[in-house]
Amino acid sequence: MVFPGDEATDNVTDWGLNKFTAEYGKKGVTKDAIFAYCYAVLHDPVYREKYALNLKREFPRIPFYPDFAQWAAWGEALMALHIGYEEVAPWPVERIDTPDPKRAEGSHPKPVLKSHPDKGLVVVDADTQITGIPREAWNYRLGNRSAIDWVLDQHKEKTPRDATIREKFNTYRFADYKESMIELLAKVVRVSVDTVAITEAMRASERPQSEAAA
Protein backbone atom coordinates (compact mmCIF):
# COMPACT_ATOMS: atom_id res chain seq x y z
CA MET A 1 0.00 0.00 0.00
CA VAL A 2 1.41 3.37 -1.05
CA PHE A 3 0.20 6.58 0.55
CA PRO A 4 0.34 10.03 -1.10
CA GLY A 5 3.87 11.42 -1.01
CA ASP A 6 5.44 8.08 -0.15
CA GLU A 7 7.88 6.15 -2.28
CA ALA A 8 6.55 2.87 -3.64
CA THR A 9 7.27 0.26 -0.97
CA ASP A 10 5.50 -3.06 -0.60
CA ASN A 11 4.11 -3.70 2.85
CA VAL A 12 3.22 -7.28 1.94
CA THR A 13 6.03 -9.75 1.24
CA ASP A 14 6.14 -12.19 -1.65
CA TRP A 15 5.79 -14.95 0.94
CA GLY A 16 2.55 -13.37 2.13
CA LEU A 17 1.28 -12.97 -1.43
CA ASN A 18 1.99 -16.64 -2.10
CA LYS A 19 0.10 -17.67 1.05
CA PHE A 20 -2.97 -15.69 0.02
CA THR A 21 -2.97 -16.76 -3.61
CA ALA A 22 -2.65 -20.39 -2.51
CA GLU A 23 -5.78 -19.88 -0.40
CA TYR A 24 -7.91 -17.68 -2.68
CA GLY A 25 -6.37 -17.95 -6.14
CA LYS A 26 -4.83 -15.07 -8.08
CA LYS A 27 -7.98 -13.25 -9.22
CA GLY A 28 -8.24 -9.96 -7.32
CA VAL A 29 -5.55 -10.99 -4.82
CA THR A 30 -2.91 -8.28 -5.06
CA LYS A 31 -0.57 -6.95 -2.39
CA ASP A 32 -2.74 -3.85 -2.01
CA ALA A 33 -5.85 -6.01 -1.62
CA ILE A 34 -4.07 -8.17 0.97
CA PHE A 35 -3.06 -5.07 2.90
CA ALA A 36 -6.69 -3.90 2.91
CA TYR A 37 -7.86 -7.38 3.94
CA CYS A 38 -5.45 -7.40 6.89
CA TYR A 39 -6.54 -3.89 7.89
CA ALA A 40 -10.14 -5.10 7.97
CA VAL A 41 -9.36 -8.23 9.96
CA LEU A 42 -7.48 -6.21 12.57
CA HIS A 43 -10.68 -4.15 13.04
CA ASP A 44 -12.93 -7.22 13.19
CA PRO A 45 -14.60 -7.12 16.64
CA VAL A 46 -15.00 -10.91 16.73
CA TYR A 47 -11.30 -11.42 15.99
CA ARG A 48 -10.24 -8.77 18.52
CA GLU A 49 -12.41 -10.24 21.26
CA LYS A 50 -11.44 -13.85 20.55
CA TYR A 51 -7.69 -13.17 20.47
CA ALA A 52 -7.50 -10.25 22.92
CA LEU A 53 -4.86 -11.90 25.12
CA ASN A 54 -2.76 -13.10 22.18
CA LEU A 55 -2.74 -9.64 20.59
CA LYS A 56 -1.19 -8.21 23.76
CA ARG A 57 1.84 -10.51 23.69
CA GLU A 58 2.55 -11.61 20.12
CA PHE A 59 2.27 -10.55 16.49
CA PRO A 60 -1.23 -11.04 15.08
CA ARG A 61 -1.99 -14.09 12.96
CA ILE A 62 -4.31 -13.26 10.08
CA PRO A 63 -7.13 -15.77 9.49
CA PHE A 64 -8.37 -16.72 6.04
CA TYR A 65 -12.04 -15.75 6.01
CA PRO A 66 -14.25 -17.19 3.24
CA ASP A 67 -15.00 -13.95 1.33
CA PHE A 68 -11.65 -12.31 0.60
CA ALA A 69 -13.16 -9.66 -1.69
CA GLN A 70 -15.65 -8.50 0.95
CA TRP A 71 -13.03 -8.18 3.66
CA ALA A 72 -10.66 -6.35 1.32
CA ALA A 73 -13.50 -3.96 0.42
CA TRP A 74 -14.18 -3.32 4.10
CA GLY A 75 -10.50 -2.65 4.64
CA GLU A 76 -10.37 -0.17 1.77
CA ALA A 77 -13.42 1.64 3.14
CA LEU A 78 -11.89 1.82 6.61
CA MET A 79 -8.57 3.13 5.31
CA ALA A 80 -10.35 5.79 3.28
CA LEU A 81 -12.12 6.93 6.47
CA HIS A 82 -9.12 6.77 8.78
CA ILE A 83 -6.49 8.21 6.44
CA GLY A 84 -8.73 10.81 4.83
CA TYR A 85 -10.68 11.79 7.93
CA GLU A 86 -10.11 15.49 7.28
CA GLU A 87 -11.87 15.22 3.90
CA VAL A 88 -15.01 13.30 4.92
CA ALA A 89 -18.43 14.92 4.96
CA PRO A 90 -19.09 16.14 8.51
CA TRP A 91 -21.90 14.54 10.47
CA PRO A 92 -24.93 16.92 10.66
CA VAL A 93 -24.54 17.79 14.33
CA GLU A 94 -26.47 20.64 15.90
CA ARG A 95 -24.73 23.54 17.57
CA ILE A 96 -26.42 25.29 20.50
CA ASP A 97 -24.96 28.63 21.63
CA THR A 98 -26.14 30.34 24.81
CA PRO A 99 -23.71 33.24 25.43
CA ASP A 100 -23.59 34.75 28.89
CA PRO A 101 -24.69 38.39 28.54
CA LYS A 102 -22.79 39.26 31.72
CA ARG A 103 -19.43 38.14 30.40
CA ALA A 104 -16.85 40.90 30.27
CA GLU A 105 -16.06 42.27 26.83
CA GLY A 106 -13.04 40.58 25.29
CA SER A 107 -13.19 37.56 27.60
CA HIS A 108 -13.92 33.99 26.52
CA PRO A 109 -16.19 31.27 27.91
CA LYS A 110 -14.52 28.67 30.11
CA PRO A 111 -13.57 25.52 28.15
CA VAL A 112 -15.33 22.32 29.27
CA LEU A 113 -14.68 19.77 26.48
CA LYS A 114 -16.68 16.97 28.02
CA SER A 115 -18.73 14.33 26.21
CA HIS A 116 -22.01 12.81 27.34
CA PRO A 117 -22.60 9.65 25.28
CA ASP A 118 -25.97 8.83 26.85
CA LYS A 119 -27.26 12.27 25.85
CA GLY A 120 -25.52 12.34 22.48
CA LEU A 121 -23.84 15.65 23.13
CA VAL A 122 -20.53 17.36 23.77
CA VAL A 123 -20.19 20.39 26.02
CA VAL A 124 -17.59 22.53 24.28
CA ASP A 125 -17.44 25.46 26.70
CA ALA A 126 -19.70 27.51 28.94
CA ASP A 127 -21.47 28.89 25.85
CA THR A 128 -21.61 26.05 23.34
CA GLN A 129 -22.92 22.49 23.11
CA ILE A 130 -22.86 20.10 20.16
CA THR A 131 -25.85 17.74 20.01
CA GLY A 132 -27.27 15.16 17.63
CA ILE A 133 -24.33 12.76 17.96
CA PRO A 134 -25.40 9.11 17.61
CA ARG A 135 -24.67 7.00 20.68
CA GLU A 136 -22.74 4.46 18.60
CA ALA A 137 -20.19 7.11 17.63
CA TRP A 138 -18.54 6.59 21.01
CA ASN A 139 -18.02 2.89 20.20
CA TYR A 140 -15.15 3.71 17.84
CA ARG A 141 -12.16 3.77 20.12
CA LEU A 142 -8.52 4.75 19.81
CA GLY A 143 -6.89 2.67 22.52
CA ASN A 144 -8.83 3.05 25.75
CA ARG A 145 -10.99 6.02 24.75
CA SER A 146 -13.34 7.00 21.98
CA ALA A 147 -12.13 9.01 19.00
CA ILE A 148 -14.50 11.77 20.13
CA ASP A 149 -12.90 11.95 23.57
CA TRP A 150 -9.45 11.84 21.98
CA VAL A 151 -10.27 15.00 20.00
CA LEU A 152 -11.57 16.74 23.11
CA ASP A 153 -8.53 15.79 25.15
CA GLN A 154 -6.13 17.08 22.50
CA HIS A 155 -7.76 20.51 22.67
CA LYS A 156 -7.79 20.97 26.43
CA GLU A 157 -5.77 23.74 28.03
CA LYS A 158 -3.05 22.09 30.09
CA THR A 159 -0.65 23.84 32.44
CA PRO A 160 2.97 22.67 31.97
CA ARG A 161 4.70 21.56 35.17
CA ASP A 162 7.96 23.27 34.26
CA ALA A 163 7.85 26.88 35.48
CA THR A 164 9.97 28.24 32.61
CA ILE A 165 7.86 26.56 29.94
CA ARG A 166 4.72 27.65 31.76
CA GLU A 167 5.88 31.27 31.85
CA LYS A 168 7.39 31.68 28.37
CA PHE A 169 5.78 29.14 26.08
CA ASN A 170 2.33 28.33 27.44
CA THR A 171 0.43 30.44 24.91
CA TYR A 172 -2.26 27.94 23.87
CA ARG A 173 -5.84 29.13 24.33
CA PHE A 174 -8.73 26.88 23.40
CA ALA A 175 -10.77 29.90 22.28
CA ASP A 176 -8.35 30.36 19.35
CA TYR A 177 -9.10 26.82 18.10
CA LYS A 178 -12.74 26.44 19.09
CA GLU A 179 -14.20 26.73 15.59
CA SER A 180 -11.68 24.39 13.96
CA MET A 181 -12.21 21.87 16.78
CA ILE A 182 -15.96 21.87 16.20
CA GLU A 183 -15.40 21.29 12.47
CA LEU A 184 -13.02 18.43 13.23
CA LEU A 185 -15.41 16.94 15.77
CA ALA A 186 -18.22 16.72 13.21
CA LYS A 187 -15.88 14.87 10.84
CA VAL A 188 -14.69 12.51 13.57
CA VAL A 189 -18.32 11.73 14.38
CA ARG A 190 -18.81 10.77 10.71
CA VAL A 191 -15.70 8.59 10.75
CA SER A 192 -16.81 6.98 14.01
CA VAL A 193 -20.36 6.21 12.90
CA ASP A 194 -19.26 4.81 9.53
CA THR A 195 -16.48 2.75 11.13
CA VAL A 196 -18.89 1.21 13.62
CA ALA A 197 -21.34 0.40 10.80
CA ILE A 198 -18.59 -1.49 8.98
CA THR A 199 -17.35 -3.34 12.06
CA GLU A 200 -20.90 -4.35 12.98
CA ALA A 201 -21.32 -5.76 9.47
CA MET A 202 -18.13 -7.72 10.11
CA ARG A 203 -19.56 -9.04 13.38
CA ALA A 204 -22.65 -10.30 11.58
CA SER A 205 -20.73 -12.00 8.78
CA GLU A 206 -20.47 -15.77 8.60
CA ARG A 207 -17.16 -17.42 9.31
CA PRO A 208 -16.05 -20.98 10.08
CA GLN A 209 -15.41 -22.06 13.66
CA SER A 210 -11.68 -22.25 12.99
CA GLU A 211 -9.67 -20.69 10.20
CA ALA A 212 -6.23 -21.27 8.82
CA ALA A 213 -3.96 -18.29 9.38
CA ALA A 214 -1.07 -16.57 7.67
C-alpha positions as CSV (number, residue, x, y, z in Angstrom):
1,M,0.0,0.0,0.0
2,V,1.4,3.4,-1.0
3,F,0.2,6.6,0.6
4,P,0.3,10.0,-1.1
5,G,3.9,11.4,-1.0
6,D,5.4,8.1,-0.1
7,E,7.9,6.2,-2.3
8,A,6.5,2.9,-3.6
9,T,7.3,0.3,-1.0
10,D,5.5,-3.1,-0.6
11,N,4.1,-3.7,2.9
12,V,3.2,-7.3,1.9
13,T,6.0,-9.7,1.2
14,D,6.1,-12.2,-1.7
15,W,5.8,-14.9,0.9
16,G,2.5,-13.4,2.1
17,L,1.3,-13.0,-1.4
18,N,2.0,-16.6,-2.1
19,K,0.1,-17.7,1.0
20,F,-3.0,-15.7,0.0
21,T,-3.0,-16.8,-3.6
22,A,-2.7,-20.4,-2.5
23,E,-5.8,-19.9,-0.4
24,Y,-7.9,-17.7,-2.7
25,G,-6.4,-17.9,-6.1
26,K,-4.8,-15.1,-8.1
27,K,-8.0,-13.2,-9.2
28,G,-8.2,-10.0,-7.3
29,V,-5.6,-11.0,-4.8
30,T,-2.9,-8.3,-5.1
31,K,-0.6,-7.0,-2.4
32,D,-2.7,-3.9,-2.0
33,A,-5.9,-6.0,-1.6
34,I,-4.1,-8.2,1.0
35,F,-3.1,-5.1,2.9
36,A,-6.7,-3.9,2.9
37,Y,-7.9,-7.4,3.9
38,C,-5.4,-7.4,6.9
39,Y,-6.5,-3.9,7.9
40,A,-10.1,-5.1,8.0
41,V,-9.4,-8.2,10.0
42,L,-7.5,-6.2,12.6
43,H,-10.7,-4.2,13.0
44,D,-12.9,-7.2,13.2
45,P,-14.6,-7.1,16.6
46,V,-15.0,-10.9,16.7
47,Y,-11.3,-11.4,16.0
48,R,-10.2,-8.8,18.5
49,E,-12.4,-10.2,21.3
50,K,-11.4,-13.8,20.5
51,Y,-7.7,-13.2,20.5
52,A,-7.5,-10.3,22.9
53,L,-4.9,-11.9,25.1
54,N,-2.8,-13.1,22.2
55,L,-2.7,-9.6,20.6
56,K,-1.2,-8.2,23.8
57,R,1.8,-10.5,23.7
58,E,2.5,-11.6,20.1
59,F,2.3,-10.6,16.5
60,P,-1.2,-11.0,15.1
61,R,-2.0,-14.1,13.0
62,I,-4.3,-13.3,10.1
63,P,-7.1,-15.8,9.5
64,F,-8.4,-16.7,6.0
65,Y,-12.0,-15.8,6.0
66,P,-14.2,-17.2,3.2
67,D,-15.0,-14.0,1.3
68,F,-11.7,-12.3,0.6
69,A,-13.2,-9.7,-1.7
70,Q,-15.6,-8.5,0.9
71,W,-13.0,-8.2,3.7
72,A,-10.7,-6.4,1.3
73,A,-13.5,-4.0,0.4
74,W,-14.2,-3.3,4.1
75,G,-10.5,-2.7,4.6
76,E,-10.4,-0.2,1.8
77,A,-13.4,1.6,3.1
78,L,-11.9,1.8,6.6
79,M,-8.6,3.1,5.3
80,A,-10.4,5.8,3.3
81,L,-12.1,6.9,6.5
82,H,-9.1,6.8,8.8
83,I,-6.5,8.2,6.4
84,G,-8.7,10.8,4.8
85,Y,-10.7,11.8,7.9
86,E,-10.1,15.5,7.3
87,E,-11.9,15.2,3.9
88,V,-15.0,13.3,4.9
89,A,-18.4,14.9,5.0
90,P,-19.1,16.1,8.5
91,W,-21.9,14.5,10.5
92,P,-24.9,16.9,10.7
93,V,-24.5,17.8,14.3
94,E,-26.5,20.6,15.9
95,R,-24.7,23.5,17.6
96,I,-26.4,25.3,20.5
97,D,-25.0,28.6,21.6
98,T,-26.1,30.3,24.8
99,P,-23.7,33.2,25.4
100,D,-23.6,34.8,28.9
101,P,-24.7,38.4,28.5
102,K,-22.8,39.3,31.7
103,R,-19.4,38.1,30.4
104,A,-16.8,40.9,30.3
105,E,-16.1,42.3,26.8
106,G,-13.0,40.6,25.3
107,S,-13.2,37.6,27.6
108,H,-13.9,34.0,26.5
109,P,-16.2,31.3,27.9
110,K,-14.5,28.7,30.1
111,P,-13.6,25.5,28.1
112,V,-15.3,22.3,29.3
113,L,-14.7,19.8,26.5
114,K,-16.7,17.0,28.0
115,S,-18.7,14.3,26.2
116,H,-22.0,12.8,27.3
117,P,-22.6,9.7,25.3
118,D,-26.0,8.8,26.8
119,K,-27.3,12.3,25.9
120,G,-25.5,12.3,22.5
121,L,-23.8,15.6,23.1
122,V,-20.5,17.4,23.8
123,V,-20.2,20.4,26.0
124,V,-17.6,22.5,24.3
125,D,-17.4,25.5,26.7
126,A,-19.7,27.5,28.9
127,D,-21.5,28.9,25.9
128,T,-21.6,26.0,23.3
129,Q,-22.9,22.5,23.1
130,I,-22.9,20.1,20.2
131,T,-25.9,17.7,20.0
132,G,-27.3,15.2,17.6
133,I,-24.3,12.8,18.0
134,P,-25.4,9.1,17.6
135,R,-24.7,7.0,20.7
136,E,-22.7,4.5,18.6
137,A,-20.2,7.1,17.6
138,W,-18.5,6.6,21.0
139,N,-18.0,2.9,20.2
140,Y,-15.1,3.7,17.8
141,R,-12.2,3.8,20.1
142,L,-8.5,4.7,19.8
143,G,-6.9,2.7,22.5
144,N,-8.8,3.1,25.7
145,R,-11.0,6.0,24.7
146,S,-13.3,7.0,22.0
147,A,-12.1,9.0,19.0
148,I,-14.5,11.8,20.1
149,D,-12.9,12.0,23.6
150,W,-9.4,11.8,22.0
151,V,-10.3,15.0,20.0
152,L,-11.6,16.7,23.1
153,D,-8.5,15.8,25.2
154,Q,-6.1,17.1,22.5
155,H,-7.8,20.5,22.7
156,K,-7.8,21.0,26.4
157,E,-5.8,23.7,28.0
158,K,-3.1,22.1,30.1
159,T,-0.6,23.8,32.4
160,P,3.0,22.7,32.0
161,R,4.7,21.6,35.2
162,D,8.0,23.3,34.3
163,A,7.9,26.9,35.5
164,T,10.0,28.2,32.6
165,I,7.9,26.6,29.9
166,R,4.7,27.7,31.8
167,E,5.9,31.3,31.8
168,K,7.4,31.7,28.4
169,F,5.8,29.1,26.1
170,N,2.3,28.3,27.4
171,T,0.4,30.4,24.9
172,Y,-2.3,27.9,23.9
173,R,-5.8,29.1,24.3
174,F,-8.7,26.9,23.4
175,A,-10.8,29.9,22.3
176,D,-8.3,30.4,19.3
177,Y,-9.1,26.8,18.1
178,K,-12.7,26.4,19.1
179,E,-14.2,26.7,15.6
180,S,-11.7,24.4,14.0
181,M,-12.2,21.9,16.8
182,I,-16.0,21.9,16.2
183,E,-15.4,21.3,12.5
184,L,-13.0,18.4,13.2
185,L,-15.4,16.9,15.8
186,A,-18.2,16.7,13.2
187,K,-15.9,14.9,10.8
188,V,-14.7,12.5,13.6
189,V,-18.3,11.7,14.4
190,R,-18.8,10.8,10.7
191,V,-15.7,8.6,10.8
192,S,-16.8,7.0,14.0
193,V,-20.4,6.2,12.9
194,D,-19.3,4.8,9.5
195,T,-16.5,2.8,11.1
196,V,-18.9,1.2,13.6
197,A,-21.3,0.4,10.8
198,I,-18.6,-1.5,9.0
199,T,-17.4,-3.3,12.1
200,E,-20.9,-4.4,13.0
201,A,-21.3,-5.8,9.5
202,M,-18.1,-7.7,10.1
203,R,-19.6,-9.0,13.4
204,A,-22.7,-10.3,11.6
205,S,-20.7,-12.0,8.8
206,E,-20.5,-15.8,8.6
207,R,-17.2,-17.4,9.3
208,P,-16.0,-21.0,10.1
209,Q,-15.4,-22.1,13.7
210,S,-11.7,-22.3,13.0
211,E,-9.7,-20.7,10.2
212,A,-6.2,-21.3,8.8
213,A,-4.0,-18.3,9.4
214,A,-1.1,-16.6,7.7
